[in-house]
């Protein structure tokens, strides 16, 4: 139902350092930013995945190439059980720069599950803040998915969400009892630290009104 298509890659557009972006965020925007990924662990995982991408009988080898990006990068896509995997391959250096998985959410019902995904990313340190993750997230948004943040985020992921908010509607929802409860464009102090409180980015063709029709009355403000 959701086919990923390669949009025009924004050449020359790169993310600012995550710390400088976060420094400008107002306190009410800061959710649970407490995830730190060890670079060595990321490198080890990416090396293993790249080996699989080069192995003929591996499902990753059969992943679909979406298109070539500047500087020798290639996006590869595969889908498994409704979850979408985007691998960013550096063909010049013959390695994997990183990947993003658009996961399904167990916290929502079947009706909402068709339209929302939770992206989770891992990129090698030297490939971060180069706009690669931004371009990958745009794939999901352009494919028509609404993206919901995880319970916790790294500083870089948090900054990325607010960078995307310049081009997409950003709001806050609470995930309770398999339903979405819309909290608004800002989140109250009492809701900020709850694990059920997440950010949501509206994908291509979506408005809050359409999301309300799909999700039902539970999207109304509490």
C-alpha positions in Angstrom: 0.0 0.0 0.0 2.8 2.4 0.8 5.5 2.4 -1.9 8.7 4.3 -1.3 9.7 6.6 -4.1 13.0 8.5 -4.4 12.4 12.2 -3.9 14.9 14.9 -5.1 17.8 14.8 -2.7 18.4 18.2 -1.2 22.1 18.7 -2.3 24.1 20.9 0.0 21.6 20.8 2.8 23.1 19.4 6.0 22.0 19.3 9.6 23.7 21.6 12.1 25.4 20.0 15.0 22.8 18.4 17.3 24.1 20.2 20.4 23.7 23.6 18.9 20.2 22.9 17.8 19.2 21.5 21.2 20.5 24.6 22.9 17.9 26.7 21.1 15.0 24.4 22.0 12.5 25.6 24.6 12.3 23.4 27.7 8.7 22.2 26.9 10.1 20.6 23.7 12.6 18.5 25.5 11.1 15.0 26.0 13.2 12.1 27.3 16.5 12.8 25.6 18.7 10.3 27.3 19.8 7.7 24.8 23.5 7.4 24.0 24.8 4.9 21.5 28.3 3.6 21.7 30.2 4.2 18.4 32.0 0.9 18.6 28.8 -1.0 18.9 27.3 0.9 15.9 30.4 0.2 13.8 30.3 -3.5 14.6 26.6 -3.8 13.7 27.1 -1.9 10.4 30.0 -4.1 9.4 27.9 -7.2 10.0 25.0 -5.7 8.0 27.2 -4.7 5.1 28.6 -8.2 4.9 25.0 -9.5 4.6 24.3 -6.9 1.9 27.1 -8.5 -0.1 26.0 -12.1 0.5 24.1 -13.5 -2.5 21.6 -15.7 -0.6 20.9 -13.1 2.1 17.6 -11.2 2.1 19.5 -7.9 2.5 21.3 -8.6 -0.8 17.9 -8.7 -2.5 16.9 -5.3 -1.0 15.6 -2.8 -3.7 17.9 0.0 -4.7 15.9 3.2 -4.6 18.5 5.4 -6.3 21.9 7.0 -6.2 22.7 10.0 -4.1 25.6 12.5 -4.4 29.1 11.3 -3.5 28.4 7.7 -4.2 25.7 7.0 -1.6 22.9 4.5 -2.5 19.6 3.9 -0.6 18.4 0.3 -0.4 15.0 -0.6 0.8 13.3 -3.8 2.0 10.1 -4.5 3.8 9.3 -7.2 6.3 6.0 -7.7 8.2 5.0 -4.1 7.4 8.3 -2.6 8.7 10.5 -0.7 6.3 14.3 -0.8 6.3 16.4 1.8 4.6 20.1 1.1 4.3 22.5 3.9 3.3 25.4 2.4 1.4 28.6 4.2 0.7 29.8 2.6 -2.5 32.9 4.7 -2.8 34.3 3.4 0.6 32.4 0.1 0.3 30.7 0.2 3.6 27.4 0.9 5.3 26.9 4.5 6.5 23.9 3.6 8.5 20.3 2.6 8.4 16.8 3.5 9.6 13.9 1.2 10.4 10.3 2.4 10.3 8.9 0.1 13.0 5.2 -0.7 13.6 3.9 0.4 17.0 2.4 -2.1 19.4 0.9 0.8 21.3 -1.8 1.5 18.6 -4.7 -0.3 17.2 -5.0 -2.0 13.8 -6.7 1.0 12.2 -4.0 3.4 13.2 -1.2 0.9 12.5 -1.8 1.2 8.8 -0.7 4.9 8.8 1.9 5.4 11.5 5.5 4.2 12.0 8.3 4.8 14.6 11.7 5.4 13.0 14.8 4.2 14.7 18.3 4.9 13.2 21.9 4.0 13.6 24.6 5.9 11.6 28.4 5.7 12.0 29.8 8.8 13.6 31.5 10.1 10.5 28.2 10.0 8.6 26.2 11.8 11.1 25.0 15.4 10.6 25.4 15.1 6.8 21.7 15.1 6.0 21.5 11.4 5.3 19.0 10.5 8.1 17.0 13.6 7.1 16.6 12.3 3.6 15.7 8.8 4.8 13.0 10.2 7.1 11.7 12.2 4.2 11.2 8.9 2.4 8.8 7.7 5.1 6.9 11.0 5.2 6.7 11.2 1.4 5.4 7.7 1.4 2.4 8.9 3.4 3.3 7.6 6.9 2.9 9.7 10.0 6.0 9.3 12.2 5.8 8.9 15.9 8.9 9.2 18.1 10.1 6.5 20.5 9.8 6.6 24.3 13.4 7.9 24.5 15.7 9.7 22.0 19.3 10.5 21.5 20.2 14.3 21.2 20.8 13.9 17.5 17.4 12.2 16.9 15.6 14.9 18.9 17.3 17.6 16.8 16.4 15.8 13.6 12.7 15.8 14.5 12.7 19.5 15.0 14.6 20.1 11.8 11.9 18.1 10.0 9.2 20.2 11.7 10.3 23.1 9.5 8.6 21.3 6.6 6.1 19.0 8.3 3.5 19.5 11.0 4.8 18.5 14.4 2.6 17.8 17.4 2.4 15.7 20.5 0.3 12.7 21.3 -0.3 10.3 24.2 -0.4 6.6 23.4 -2.8 5.0 25.8 -5.1 1.9 25.6 -4.1 1.4 21.9 -5.3 4.9 21.0 -3.9 8.2 20.1 -4.7 11.2 22.3 -3.7 14.5 20.7 -2.0 16.9 23.1 -1.5 19.8 20.8 1.4 21.6 19.2 2.9 22.1 22.7 3.0 19.7 25.6 2.1 20.5 29.2 4.6 20.0 32.0 2.5 17.3 33.5 2.6 15.2 30.3 6.2 15.9 29.2 7.9 13.2 31.2 5.3 10.4 30.7 6.5 7.5 28.6 3.2 7.6 26.7 3.9 11.2 25.4 5.4 11.1 22.0 6.1 13.5 19.1 4.2 13.0 15.8 5.2 14.3 12.3 2.4 14.3 9.7 3.3 12.7 6.4 2.5 13.8 2.9 -1.2 14.5 2.4 -2.0 14.4 6.1 -3.7 17.0 8.3 -4.8 16.8 11.8 -8.4 16.7 10.6 -7.7 13.7 8.4 -5.8 12.0 11.2 -8.7 12.6 13.5 -11.1 11.0 11.0 -8.8 7.9 10.7 -8.0 7.6 14.4 -11.4 8.4 15.6 -12.6 10.5 18.5 -9.7 9.6 20.7 -7.6 12.1 18.8 -9.6 14.9 20.3 -7.8 17.0 22.9 -8.2 15.7 26.4 
